[in-house]
Amino acid sequence: MASQGSGRQPKYQRIADELKAAIEAGEYGPGDRLPGENDLMARHEVARMTVRQALGVLQAEGLVEARKGAGVFVREFRPVRRRSVQRLSPENWRVGRSLWETDTAGRELAVEAVSVAEEEPLEDVARALGLEEGGRVCVRRRRFVLDGRPVLAATSYLDAALVAGTAIADTDTGPGGIYARLDEIGRGPVRFREEVRSRMPSAGETEQLRLAPGTPVVLVRRTAFADDGRAVEVNDMLLDASAYILEYDFEA
């Protein structure tokens, strides 16, 4: 039977909505294969391209994934609920817990492609950190892989003179990470600011996070401030938008 609905809505969108509703109702569970292209073409009396557009909508929303030669399957991956307020609490990093433990308890997390280098700062980073002319930054780059899937790439910038000789300049910062090491030298953060925006990824970013076609990214810039009001870290994070729920819990 052909799809019914508003004539204003494209056929591919009606098919995508129907499949999405079936997934949400549990008709197709995690790991289940969706009907094939031929079945969907016959059911909705549409061309193959229309069906592919519909499946592309679901892929872009992170609901399904295509497996070469096998079909399209409901994704088994669970979204990361990023609790921005709770994860930054000193009660976590001062006792050696990673910020990620708040987001990913009980799940398999790996940190890959860790690199540390001293570099000339970008103008906006130098301004944010209050560096004097000629100042250098310690740049820490890493990629986070959750349950076997890349979900985030992060780059931290810190005053190279401030962190010289600390574990921050090593690939392994130790328990509690960067903030615990800053705390040890009297520069622990007491306030944070996060700026969030979204856009489509570059080709390099798509490859880095292994993004499905049409998947946007979320960019978060977090700036950490010490008790004297000076910034001690600028952290640029690139998130797979289909993998995250950003949760902000605060009092009125």
N, C-alpha and C positions, 0 to 999 in steps of 0.2 A: 504493500500500500504506500502511496506517495505521502511524504510528510505534509502535515496540515499546520496551519498557523498563519500569522500575519504575512500578507503578501509583500510587505515592506522588508521583512527580514530575509536575508540571503538564505538559500537552501542549505548551504554548508553550515551556517550558524545554527539552523534548526536541528540539523543532524548532530552537531557537536553538543547542543543543549540536551538533546534526548539521551545521548551516550553519557554525558556528565551526570544527568539525573539518575540514570541506571547505576552508575558507579556510587553515587552518594547514597542510594537506596540499598546498596549491598548486593545488587544483582550481579555485579562484577567486583570481586574482591581483589586485594593485593596479589599480584602474580598471575591473575586470570588473563586469558587472551580475549581481546575484543573480536566481534565478528569481522571476517575478512572483507577486503574491498569488494569482491564480487557479491557477497551476501548483502552488503550495505547498498551497493548499486541497485540490486534487484528489489530490495525492500523499499527503497526510497525513490526508485525510478529516476535516477540521476546518473550523470557521467562519472567516470573514474576520477577526473580532476576535482569534481565537487566533493567526493568522498575524501580524497587526499587533503583537501583544504580543511574539512571538518576534523580529520585526525590531527592535522597540523595545529589546530586551535588547542586541542587537548594536550598536545606535546608542549606547546608554548606555555601552557598553564602549569606544567609539571605534573599532570595527572597520569600521563601514560608515557611509555617509551617504546620506540620501534627497535625490533631485533632483526637484523638482516636475515632474510630467508625464513623467518619464523612467524612474523606478524607484529601486531601492536598489543602491548600488555599494560595492565594497570600497574603503576609503579608501587613498589614495596617500601620505598624510602619514606621515613617519617620526617616531617618538617622539624627544623630546629626552632624551639621557642627561645628567643634571645631576650632574657630578662635584664634589660640594660641597667636598671637601678640596683637590683640585688647582686648581680655579678661583679659590680665594682666596689662592693662593700669591703672596707679594711678587715672586717672579720674573716674574710676569705683569704686574701693574700698574706696577711700578717701571720697566719698559722700554716702557711705553705701550700694552700690550695690554689689550683689554677683557676683563672676566670672561667675557663671552659667547663669546669666541673658543675657549675650552676646550670649550664645549658644542656649538657650531654651525659648526665649521670647514667651509668649502666650501658653506655654505647661505646663502640670501638672508635677511638680517635687517634690519628697519627698526624704528626707535624713533619712536613717534608720540605725539601729545598730550602733549608735554613742557610742564610748567608749573612755575614756581618762585615761591614766595610766602613771606612772613614771617607767621607766625601764632602765636596763643596755643596752647601745647602741651596735648595730652591729659594727664590726670593720670599715667597709667602711663608715658607717654613722658618727661614732665618728671622723674619719679622715676628712670627708667633713665638719663637723661643727667645726673642730679645738678644740675638747674637750680635756681637760687635763685628765691624768690618774685618774680614779675614777669618772669622770663626768657622769651624768645621763641625759636621754632624756625624754621629755614629748612626748608621743606617742598618736596621735589622729587617730582613725580608724572610717571609715564611708562608707556606701554604698548609691549610688545615684540611685533612681528609677524614670524613666521618662515614663509618660503615662502608669504607671502600670507595667513597665518592668525594671528590674535591668540592668544598662548599664555600671556602673563603681564602682570599690571599690578603696578607697584611704587611704593611711597611711602617715601621716605627722610626721616628727621627728624634734624636736626643743630642744635647750639647756634648760634643766629643771630649772637651776638656773636663766636663763634669763627671763623665762615666769612665774616664780612662783608669785602668787598673782594677775595675770592678768586673763582676761576672756578666754585666750587661754587654760588655765588649766581646764576650765569648759566645759560641753557638748555643751553649746550655747555660741559661741564666740561673738555674737551680730552683728549689721549691719557692712557690709564690711569684716567680717570674720577675719581670722588670720592676714592678711596683714595690715588691719586697726588698729588692736590692737598693732602690732609691731611698726607701725608708731607713735602711741601714746607714746611709750617709747623710741622714737628716733632711732628705728632700722628698719624702714620701708624699704622694698626692692626697689632697684633702677636698678637692673639687674637680668636677669633670664637665666638659661641654661637648655635646655631640651634634654634628650637622649631618643631615641625611638628605640624599637626593637619589633619583633613579634615572637611568638612561639605557640605551642599547649598548652592548659591549663592542669593543674593537675585535679584530680578528685574533690578535694575540691574547686578549682576555678570554675569548671564547675557547681557545685552545687550552689556556692555563686552567680553566675551571671545567673543561669538557662539557660546555653548555649545549643543550639541544637548540636547534635553529629557532630563532624568534624569542629566545629567553632573555629578558632584561636583567640588568644587574642593579644592585643597590650599593651606593657609595656612602660610607660613614666615615667622617673625619672626627676623631675624638682627640681633644686636647686635655691633658692632665695638668693641674695647677698645684703648686706647693702652698704652704700656709702664708707665704709672703706675697702671694698673688702672681708669681712668675710661672710661666709654663715650663714644665720639665719634660714633657713628651708630646709629640704630635704623631698620631697613628692613623694612617689612611687604610681603610678596609674595603675590599671589593667582595661583595656577597652575591651568590647565586640567588636571585630573587625567588625562584621557585622552591628553594630549600628552606626559607626562613619565614618565621612570624616574629615581628619586632614588637615586644611588649614593654610598655612604659607604665609603671605603677607608682603614683605619687599622690600625696594628699593635696586637697584644695587649699 
